[in-house]
Amino acid sequence: MLQNRITEKSSSKMERICVVVCLRPPVFEDSSSAVGSFWKVEDNRISLHKIHDTHLFASSHAFDHIFDERSTNASVYELVAKDIIHAALDGFNGTAFAYEQTSSDKTFTMNGSETNKGMIPQTVRDIFATIETMPDREFLIRVSYMEIYNEEINDLLVENQKLQIHESLECGVFFSLLEDEIVNNVEQVLDLIKAREVNRHFGETNMNIRSCRSHNI
């Protein structure tokens, strides 16, 4: 099961947080039979059932939205992330992040594939496409890329550069020495991220041969 948490600051005084769940398709066709249980989705509620459709637990869990195994990354982006991007271009802070256990397809949700683009490539394309519709405004797009690994923060744009968290009244929370690069198009952003992937920490787990051992931002 993959869980996406989307955080958005809207134009109202209240901060809006939207939590959604994405069900990952079974790894094997008979995986549900093998473990003897499956997740059942009913509207915005999810519960764990035995193969014969009896509850394993007495309660179900409710979220803002639940995407079943047939959902695409495009449908996830349209519902929970697109408004955040448009709000950000209007000056509001916004965050979208995926969080769950190893091998739950967080990376696939964020990066996607050639035929099923993830949140990051869709976001980048949407940003530049929206900017083109605003010829009366000027934008300067900067990209930074960091990871949190073993309670340390590393700058992925610079090899072996550890970062410190600071806070001030003027800037709020910020990272000293964090590098950023000015970008002008979609390809430049995606190429930059791809090139710096080699600086991330990966390892092998019981569930995944190549698993990222850090959280990247």
Buried (B, 14 or more C-beta within 10 A) or exposed (E): BBBBBBBBBEEEEEEBEBBBBBBBEBEEEEEBEEEEBBBBBEEBEBBBBEEEEEEEEEEBEEBBBBBEEEBEBEEBBEBBBBBBBBBBBEEEEBEBBBEBEEBBBBBBBBBBEEEEBBBBBBBBBBBBEBBEEEEEEEEEBEBBBBBEBEEEBBBBBBEEBEBEEEEEEEEEEEBEEBBEEEBEEBEBBBEBBEEBEEBBEEEEEEEBEEBBBBBBE
